[in-house]
Amino acid sequence: MGCNFRFRAAALTLFMLAPMAVLVSACGGSSTTARLRGRLLTSADLPAGWSSVATTGTPRLTSTPCLAGVAKNRTGWSYQTTAFVEGQSIPSLGEALATGAEVDRAWNSFDHELAGCHSATLVVGGTKATATIRRLAFPAIARTSAVYEWAFTSAGIRVGFDLVLFETGRYAGELTYADLGTPPTATVEAFVEAAVAKAQTGSTAPVPDAISIASAPVQSAATRLGIVAYRAIGSGPPLVLITGYSATMESWDPRFVDALAQRYRVITLDNAGVGKSAGLPAPLTIDAMADQTSALIDTLHVGRADVLGWSMGGMIAQALTIRHPNQVRHLVLCASFPGNGSNVRPSRRALNAFESGEPKQVMTALFPANQTAAQNTYLAAVSSYPATPSVPATVLAAQRQAVDAWWNGTDPAGTAAARIVVPTLIADGTADQLDPIANSHTLAGLIHRARLQLYPGAGHAFLFEDQSTFVPLIESFLGR
């Protein structure tokens, strides 16, 4: 399975310049303003998919006595700010740049106050949230730098942002990077290096596209079975992710993919007829989609890849391993189904909810009903991708027929799971409504020496819900 909707988490658009509100003074004269604006980051300095936004509506600080002293004397320096967002909500980036005779004193004072600050109250979208604050170890960048981690929960979603103070020559800066959970240090460091270079010289090399799968460009590979659209991120051994019914590349939680990309070259793709990927002759089959995936692996010259398939993508991954065994090194099957006709099908109620396309119903099919925080976090995460068209109805119908053939045991590869001899990890959540857990047990019995890992209380999207433990398991299983 997958998801065929888009979510725009406008309430989570976090332009994290809130701490800067404590420091601000007059913006300065026109010449100072122009000089500062010329040293701030712009959209051209950022990866594809990032765009500038207005800083109005910024979360504001209230009841934070530990920062009260900073606001007492705000003369002798001027500032300008800018803010950006990737996709529609999060991650987000804010920068402030200041200059003036007293700017060093102001920044030193801010650092001193933050060092003694352990919590703060934010107002986000009209709702109060308590943020915890702690100093982080961080590579020294520019003449001075200090980094503070802020973390809070809003609408059940944990949000973190790193606040970096730096000084370079005549300028002092503040950069804030907000993301779901804990912002990746390497990403924050790349943005800070770009901001420092821009402040120092007035220009900077663009931040690399491959910081996140959400900002990695969509590429097209001309394969023997037509164009296949894909994204790639990271370096290292190749890891191919195959998504499921009604899903696009944008259905992968960026946090999950980015975590894997720390050790692997991760490749995500659109299945046949989805996005810019070429359609295949009717009737569409799981085997045909596996052959097209094989053609992409050939075209990209990745050799023998590790392959992870989710739901219908797990069926495609099984067929790929059976039909093209020399292309698969390890196999990870997430919430997948056996194809020998012995599977347990999901209830009509679960299928109707999933196929409705209505975000709330789809989420209750992917996640347990009591996991609203996990649902909201996933929706916010996938909203960082650029908007893409929904999967055409004709393609959905063709995929449904292909899945039915697999379930019915009439797909040739579906009946040959015993031929899979590569190391195989099978995983699912015990509360999966779209793939009853009995199917994972059946698969584990069909595939020689397969390892089975179940996540108690998790649903069909367990790999995102429990990614903090599932990603390390994948890395350990792949063993490189």
Buried (B, 14 or more C-beta within 10 A) or exposed (E): BBBBBBBBBEBBBBBBBBBBBBBBBEEBEEEBBEBBEEBBBEEEBBBBBBEBBEBEEBBEBEEBEBBEBBBEEBEEBBBBBBBBBBBBBBBBBBBBBBBBEBBBBBBBBBBEBBBEBEBBBBBBBEEEBEBEBBEEEBEEBBEBBBBBBBBBEBBEBEBBBBBBBBBBEBBBBBBBBBBBBBBBBEBBBBBBBBBBBBBBEEEBEEBEBBBBBBBBEBBEBEBEBBBBBBBBBBEEBBBBBBBBBBBBBBBBBBBBBBBBBBBBBBBBBBBBBBBEBBBBEEEBBBBBBBBBBBBBBBBBEBEBBBBBBBBBBBBBBBBBBBBBEEBBBBBBBBBBBBBBEBBBBBEEEBBEBBBEEEBEBBBBBBBBEEBBBBBBBBBBBBBBBBEBEBBEEEBBEBBBBBBEBBBEBEBBBBBBBEBBEBBBBBBBBBBBBBBBBEBBBBBBBBBEEBBBBBBEEBBBBBBBBBBEEBBEBBBEBBEE
